[in-house]
């Protein structure tokens, strides 16, 4: 899952870099530099927002899975202790 988010983040960053590189090209007729600049700025903000969204989803999922893992680890330790105690009681009752 971490890899998936990292891949999405990398794709967005590459897209952002490509847009910045393309912004240095000469604008076509009828398109002012101001308009192109505004389009690029809007694109940059959109991509930054997407990166932010992906990062926040990753952080949320990461925290969720860490909590689940911690809970299951605690359950395993408790059950192992309980099983050991019950095994000891069983062996004592047989003697």
N, C-alpha and C positions, 0 to 999 in steps of 0.2 A: 504494500500500500504506500509506503514511504517512497518507493521507487516511482510509482505512478505519479505522485504529486511532484516529485523532483523533475520528472520528464515533462510534465505540463508547464512547470515553472520555466524550464529551460527553453521550451518551444516559444513561450510568450516573450522571453528575453530576446531570443533570436529574431522574432518578428519585430520587436521594438527596435533592435539594432538595424534591421533591414529597412525599416521605415525611416530611420534617421539618415541612413546612407542615401536613400532615394530622395530625401528632401533637398539634397544639394543639386539635383538636376534642374535644368531650365524649365520654368513653367510654360505650359502651352498657351496659345493665344486665348485671350478672354479670361484667363485666370491670373489674378493678381498675386503678388508675393504674400500679401497680407492674408488672403484667403487660404493659400497653401499652408502658410504658417499656422493659421488657426486649425486647419484640418489635422496637421501633424501634432499640434498640441493636444487636440481632442483625442487623437489616436493614442498618444503617449499616456494620457490620463486614463483612458479605457483599459489599456494594457496593464498599467500600474494597479488599477482597481481589480483586474482579473487575477494578477499575481497575489494581491492582498487577500482576495477571497480564497484562493487555493491554499495559501499559507494558513489562513484561519481554520479552514476545514481540516487541514492536516493536523494542526495543533489540537483541535477538538477531538478528532479521531484518535490521535496519539494518547491524549489524556484518558479517553474512554478505555482504550485497550490496556493501558498501564493499570488502571483501576481494576479491570476484570482480571488481569494477570495476578495482581497483588491479592485480590479476594480468593482466587483459586489456589494460590500458593498457601495462604493462611488456612484454607479448608483442608488442604492436603496435610499440612503439619498437624492440625487438630485431629484429623482422622487417623493419622499414623500413631499419634500419642494414645488415642483412645484404643486403637487396635492392640498396641503393646500392653496397655493396662489390662485389657480383657484377656489377652493371651496369658499374662501372668496370673490373673485370677483363675483362669481355667486350669492352668498347670498346678496351682496351689490346691484347687478343689480335687484334683485327681490324686494327689499324694496322700 
